[in-house]
Amino acid sequence: MKSRHAETAVSAISLRGVSHHFGDFTALQDVSFDIGRGEMFGLIGHNGAGKSTLFKLMLGLLTPAAGSLKVLGQDTGAAAFRQTRRQIGYLPENFVTYDNLSGTEVLQLFADLKQVPRSACADLLDLVGLTAAAGRHVQTYSKGMRQRLGLAQALLGEPQLIFLDEPTNGLDPQGIADFYAILDSVRARGATIVITSHILAEIQERVDHLLIMHGGRVAAQGTLAQLRQGMALPLTVVATVTPLQQPQALAALAAVQAGSHETLNVSTQAERLSVHCAPADKMAVLSALLPMASDVAVHESTLEQVFLGYGAAYAHVH
């Protein structure tokens, strides 16, 4: 087991028993988790789950009512955290700036505030695809262009830690692909990224770990595989089996069913054979089908299904 000191050393962010209140309203209650350095960490939850409050606490904009919170090894309530903030980038859900300034002028303004050389602005504008529009007033920018400008300002100074709140709002499919390609390059230099999004399909294969918030508490945390295992949601195995071999395949599946405590739902359509089963039966189903199948695909539960499952389980307990 790692010591508390060892955990802090490898963590970009570490929370222990953090709670926060707004008057009589409890926004967060006994929240504990770690975010490893260099990883992409997904923070998800319904509206009002506590995500925005967590962001503000981790940015040092709020001080926890209880518990401890360290960001890049520094207590967010310490005077020294003002210097630590220079190593943090932040893209809010709605990036608002001065419409009468050009893209270049906006980025130069933020560079001055962060004490970053203005010479860095041109390369960042090029990185986010805004070089051609750099001299135009921001009031002429589309929503997607504003988001890209917001990403550029978040990347000023090569921050070690970057917070992204619904960052792909307004981006088209190509823009989203470009956005995550940029994040990959940022991670390659060792930066840690914390991202929150309601578009769960977009982040499910991109994040290393996830935290699911519900009612100001941690409902679940772990990798997507761990969260799937925790919910034990059913999956679907789809195999291509010729009609001539389907009776043999169905007989093999019947043998799997006889040895399982769960129900296998089997359906056939032409050469497509689908088996809806529990995760515990996946390998047995695959072993039964592989000798007869020319192709097999496994469809695991999506992050959205996992999220809804944990939400329902949390609501039932609480």
N, C-alpha and C positions, 0 to 999 in steps of 0.2 A: 504494500500500500504506500502511495506517495505521501510524503509529509506535506503539511500546509505550506511550508516554505518552498518546497519543490513545485507544488501546484502553481504558486504565485509566479515562480520564475519562468515557467513555460506558458503562462496564460497572458493573453493580451488584456483580458477583462476577467475579473473574479468578483462574484457577489456571494455574500453569506448572510442569510436571514434578513434580506432587505425588505422593508415595509415603507409605505408612504401614504399620507393622508391629505386630503383637501377638506378642511373642516371636519365634519362628521363622516365624510365619505372616504372609505378605504380604497385607494386606487391600486395598491400593491400590498400583498401580505406574504411575508416569509419567503421571499424569492431567493433561490441559490442556484448558481450555475457558473461554469467557466467557459471561456472562449479561447481556444488555443491560438498561439501566434501563427500567422500565415494561413489560416483557414478561412473559408467562406461560411458564415454562420447565418442561418435563416431564422427569423423571428416572426411567427405567425399567430394569428388569433382573430377573433371576431371584433367588430367595432366596440370599443369600450373595454377590451380585455386587459388593457394596461400597457400596450406596446409603446404608445407615445410617451407615457410617463417614464417607462424604462429608458427610452432614447434620451429624454431630457436629463435623467439621472446620470447616464453613462457619459453624456456630453458635459456634465458638471453644471448644468443650468439649474438643477434642483439638488438639494441635499437630502439624503435618506432620513426619514424619521427614526428608523431603527436599522441595525445591521451595518455591515461593512461593504464598501465598494472600492475596488482598486482598478484603475485603467492605466495600462502600460506601466504597471508596478507602482503607481502613485495613487494615494488616497485622494478622491475627488474633492474632499473638503479641505485639503491642505493648501496653503498659500502657493506651494511649489507647483500645484496643478495648472496654474496660469501658463507656465512654461511648457508643460506637457501638452496643453491644448494646441500648440503650434505643430504638433505631430499628428493632429487629427483633422480629417476632412469630413465634410457633411453636406449631403444633398437632401434638402427637405422635399416633402411631397409636392409642394407648389413653390418652385423657385421664382421669387419675385425680386426684381431689380429696377433700375432706372431706365424707363423706356426711351428717354431722349438721348441716351448714350449708345455708342456703337458697341458691338460685341467685344472689340479690342479694348475699348475704354472701360467696359464693365470688368473685364478680366484684369486689367491693369489696376483698377480700384481695389479689387480683392487682393491682388499681389502686394499692393502697398500696405493693406491692413494686416496681411500675414507676414510682412517683411520678407517677401520673396522677390528676387530680381525680376523686373518687368520683361527681361529678355526671355523668360520662360514662357510667356504668353503665346507667342507665335506658334511654337511647337505644340502646345496644348490645343490651340484652336485647330491646328492641322490634324492632331490625333482624333478629335471628335468630329471632324468633317465640316468645320465652319470657316475654313480659310477664305473661301469665295464670298462669304457673307460677313466677314470680320469688320468691314468698314460701314456696314449698314446699321441704322438705328434698331435697337432691340424691339421697338414697337412693330417693326415689319416682320419679326420672326414668328414662325408657327410654334405651336405648343411643343412639338418634337425638337425644334431648333433651340428653344429655351431650355429644355431638359438637357440637351447636349452641352449648352453653355454652362448650365448648373453643374454638370459632371466635370467640365474643365476646371471650374473654380474649386471643386472638391479635391481635385488632384494637384492643385498648386502646392509646391514645396515637397512633393513626393512623400505624403504622409504615411506613417506606419499603420494607422488605423483609419478606416473609412466607413462612415455610416450612410446608408442609402435607404431612403424612405419612399416606397413606391416609385422607384427610379425610372421605370420604362413607360410611365404615363405619357401618352401622346406619340410614342414612337411606332413607326410602321415595322413590319416583320424584318426588313433588312436593317433598320435602325436598331432593333432589339438584338439581332445577331452581332452587329458591330459593337454594341454596348458591352455584351458579354465577352467579346474578343478583347476589348480594352481591359476589362476586369481581369481576364486571364493574364495579360501582360503585367498588370499591376501586382497580381499575386506572385508572379514569377520573380519579382524583386523582394518578396517577403512580406508584403503588406497584408494586414488582416482586414476582412470585409464583413460588416454586419448589414444584412439586407432584410427588409420587410416588404412583403408583397401580398396582395390578394389574388394574384394570378399564380396559383400554386403549381399548375402544370409547367409554368415557365422556369421555376426554380428547383423543382424536385430532383432533377438529375445534376444540378449545378452546385448545390450546397453540400458541405461536409457533414455538418450537424444541424439539427433543428431544435427549436424550443417552441412548444405550443402553449400559449397562454389562454386562460379561461377565468374570467371573473377576478382578475388581479392575482391569480396564483399560477404556478407552473402545473399544467395538466400532464405534460410529458416532455421528455427531451432525449436526444440520441440521434444516431444516424437514421436514414430512412428505413434501412433494413431492420434496425432494432425497433423502430416504431411499428413497422409492419408486424414484426414478431410479437410485440406486446399486445397488439389488438387481435392477432390471429384471424385476420380477415380472409375470406375465401379468395382463391385465384382461379384462373381459367387456363387449361392446357388445350391448345388447338393443334390437331394433327391431320396431316393429309394421308388418308388411307383409302385404297381402292375399294369399291363395293364388294369385290371378290374376297378381300381380306378382312372386311369389317366384322363378319360374324366371329372370326378368331380374335379380333381386337376386343369386341364386346365381351367375349367369354373371359379374356384376361382381366378386363376391368371388373367383371363380376367377382372374380377371385379376390381382387383388391378390396372390393366392397365388403366381401364376407369377413375380411380380417380387419376392418376399420370400424371405429365407433361413430364416424361421421358419415353423412350421406353424400354419395357421388351423384351429381346430376349430369347425365350423358345425353347428348343430342347429336344427330347426324343430318347432314344435308349434302347430297352428292358425295364428293370425296372428302368433305370436311367433317371431322369428328371432334366435338367439343366436350370437355369434361370440366365441370365446375366443382371444385373440391377444396377441402381444408388444407392449409400449408403443410400440415403433418403428413398428408397423403401424397404430396407432390412427387417425391422420388419414386414411390411405388407406382403411381400412374405413369410416369415417364418410362420406367422400366417395362411396364406392361405394353406400352404403345410403340416404343422405339423399334422392336424387331419387325413390325409391320408398316411403319410410317416412312414416307419419303421426305417428310418435313414436319418439324414440331416447333411450336412457339409457346412460351409461357407468358401470360399476361398477369402481372402482379397488381395488387390494389394500388390505386393512384394516391398521391399525397392528399388530394382533396378527400378521398374516401377515408384515409387514415385520420385526417383532421376532424372530419365529421364524426367518426367513430369515437375518438377520444373526447370530443365535445359532449356527445351523448352520454358517454360513461361518466364523465366528470359531473354533468348535471344530475345524473341519477344518484350519485354518491352524496352530492352536496345539496 
